[in-house]
Amino acid sequence: MQSYTYPKLYPKYPSVNDLKVKAKKRIPNVAWEYLETGTGDELVIDKNRSALDKINLYPRFGRGKLIPKLSTTLLGQTYTAPYGIAPVGLTGLMWPQAEVYLANAAHRYGIPFTLSTVATETPERIGPLAGDLGWFQLYAPHDPQTRQHLLSRAWSAGFKTLVVTVDVPMPSRRERVVRAGLTTPPKVTPSFVWQGLKHPTWTINTLRRGLPRLRTVEQYSESKSLEQISYFMRDRWRGDISVDYLKAVRDEWKGNLIIKGILHQEDVDLAINIGADAIVVSNHGGRQFDGAPASITALQGITAQYKGRIPIIFDSGVRSGLDIVKALACGTDFVLLGRAFLYAVAALGEQGVRHCIDLLSNDIQNNMVQLGVEGLNDLKDFKMESL
Ligand SMILES: Cc1cc2nc3c(=O)[nH]c(=O)nc-3n(C[C@H](O)[C@H](O)[C@H](O)COP(=O)(O)O)c2cc1C
């Protein structure tokens, strides 16, 4: 316990929040705002945080020397720790080639990395780096042929787990992003250039790789212009998918199928009925619907009813090992983190991601010992309350 890949980083960055502070300084405001923003008044971002903070766990004593074990098996695959990296779109805006660093670090450590459909690198490039631990996230194109082509690309690139996101029926309003002047995909405006000048390392790396592009989907658009691809996505890739659409995906995908973005308990039945292998309880990190419940609150309702019937994954608002421990105590089988890993990569590149993994895993182990448990499963029956 308490061993770090980069011991010298620990005194400077002892928590994810320290990586966040560093990331904010290192990237242009427009990228920061894209990463941080929620929808509307960002009520759900606050709810995610405060609901996690309100959970109390009752530590036990007299358990002797404890050696906590973090490895876990999910959908037939063993992972070194009970968490992984959530899909994040426009990733290269936060840090050029972020997907490469995230996939490398995740593979090396033995946790899953999820590549978004609207990431800035392709499945062909990232699949071999993520190895057999890579997950591919689908924003579903309306056209079945495009979908089949995309799924077969992901499969051939080595992704055997598919995550279908269902909580983006249309793009959400994100006022902070509008104020920051971000267009999707980004356009080179005078303000963008000025911000680039103020963040030279980001700019040099961006110039090396080129401006962020939706490299996975651009081949399906007739035009290669960024603006046209953006219109094309809005038109033909809207995300308002039906149960029949999900059934078609189920028939076409031979690997594990995870449905991401579930909050309502009856939607768990829908997922089970279409033959999904797991669900992600998520409110998209507060980015889609500002009237949604905190994801951890929804999780508690869902695990009470569905624990053991379908593997349950949880995300939204997780920033520490303690948050992960709390989610496991609420009955989730696995946890994903979005922004935390983007802070890490934007702050320190690949070594930031590795450091972030160290921080989270050490924090989980420490908190398990504080509670008096050795196994992740022991957390599920722990005495807890939500105040
Ligand atoms: C900048 C950003 C982009 C995202 N892009 C996607 C995406 O392309 N596909 C998807 O399913 N979820 C996407 N999400 C949601 C994440 O997968 C995840 O649900 C969310 O980040 C969890 O909340 P957290 O950031 O508080 O950990 C995105 C989140 C952020 C912050």
The ligand as a Gaussian input file, in Angstrom:
#p B3LYP/6-31G(d) Opt

LIG

0 1
 C      -16.045000      16.382000     -21.493000
 C      -16.945000      15.186000     -21.402000
 C      -17.292000      14.518000     -22.569000
 C      -18.096000      13.375000     -22.485000
 N      -18.351000      12.667000     -23.629000
 C      -19.054000      11.512000     -23.551000
 C      -19.224000      10.694000     -24.690000
 O      -18.707000      10.982000     -25.770000
 N      -19.957000       9.567000     -24.562000
 C      -20.526000       9.200000     -23.364000
 O      -21.195000       8.161000     -23.278000
 N      -20.355000       9.947000     -22.256000
 C      -19.619000      11.068000     -22.317000
 N      -19.406000      11.809000     -21.190000
 C      -19.932000      11.332000     -19.901000
 C      -18.920000      10.398000     -19.211000
 O      -18.813000       9.187000     -19.898000
 C      -19.328000      10.089000     -17.781000
 O      -20.647000       9.624000     -17.765000
 C      -19.196000      11.322000     -16.883000
 O      -18.034000      12.048000     -17.187000
 C      -19.140000      10.882000     -15.433000
 O      -19.055000      12.002000     -14.603000
 P      -17.678000      12.572000     -14.020000
 O      -17.053000      13.357000     -15.110000
 O      -18.118000      13.398000     -12.878000
 O      -16.834000      11.369000     -13.616000
 C      -18.594000      12.935000     -21.233000
 C      -18.227000      13.623000     -20.081000
 C      -17.407000      14.732000     -20.152000
 C      -17.008000      15.419000     -18.878000

